[in-house]
Amino acid sequence: MNGLDGLLGELCVEHRAVEALLRQLDLVHARGEDAVADGRRLLAELSTLLDEHLTVEEQYFYPLVVHHVPAGTALADSAVHTHATVRRLLSRAMDEGLSAGDRSRCTGALLVLLRTHLRGEDEQLFPLVRAAVPAAELRRRGESLAASRPAATGAPVWGLPPGTGAVAAVRDRLTGHGGPGRQDSP
C-alpha cells in the first residue's frame, strides 16, 4: 500500500482527497445561492468518496482499533456514530426540496463535522493504532483492502495500484485534471 503504513497510508490518501473536496465546497458555500449547481455536484462527489471511505474504515480499520487500542471499542463506536451523522447530514444537504438557507446551514455543519472527524483520526487515532498494531498487520490489512477493490479505473484516488501515482492522483483531484474523459493531466 502507500508506504510502510499499509492501511493507514491508504486511509491518509483518502482523507486528503476528502479534504480537497471540502476546500472546494468551502468556496462554493461562500458564493451562496449563485453556486447551487456547483454545490450539488460537489456534494454528489463527496457522497461517492465517503460511501466507500466510511465503509472501509468500518470494515478494515475500526476492528483493529477495537482489538489493539485501549478503550478501542468506545473509540470505534464513537467514530461509527459520527459516520452515521455524516451520512444523515450529507443526505439532508443533497435533498432537492431543501431551501437554500437550510442547505447552507446543513452543508456548513457537515463541513465542520467532517473536518473535526478527519483531524481526530489523523492526529489522535492513527498514531494510537501505529503504536499498538504491528506494522506487518497494517500492511496485511492494506493488502487485503487492495485485493478487495476492483482494478484501477482512474476514478477514485485510492483505486490506484499500491504505492503508485498517489501524489499525481491527489494533484489531479485538487486541480480538476484527469476527470472523466480527460487526458490532459499535467
URLIN-V385607 format. One line per field, one symbol per residue. ss: DSSP state (~ for helix, > for strand, _ for the rest). burial: + if it has 24 or more other C-alpha atoms within 12 Angstrom, else -. Layout:
ss: ???
burial: ???
//
This chain:
ss: __~~~_~~~~~~~~~~~~~~~~~~~~~~~~~~~~~~~~~~~~~~~~~~~~~~~~~~~~~~~~~~~~~~___~~~~~~~~~~~~~~~~~~~~~~______~~~~~~~~~~~~~~~~~~~~~~~~~~~~~~~~~__~~~~~~~~~~~~~~________~~~______~~~~~~~~~~___________
burial: ++--++++++++++++++++++++++-++------+--++-++-++++++++++-+++-+++++++-++-----++--++-++--++-++++++-----+--++-++++++-+++-++--++--++-+++--+---+++-+++-++-------++++++++++--+--++-++-------------
//
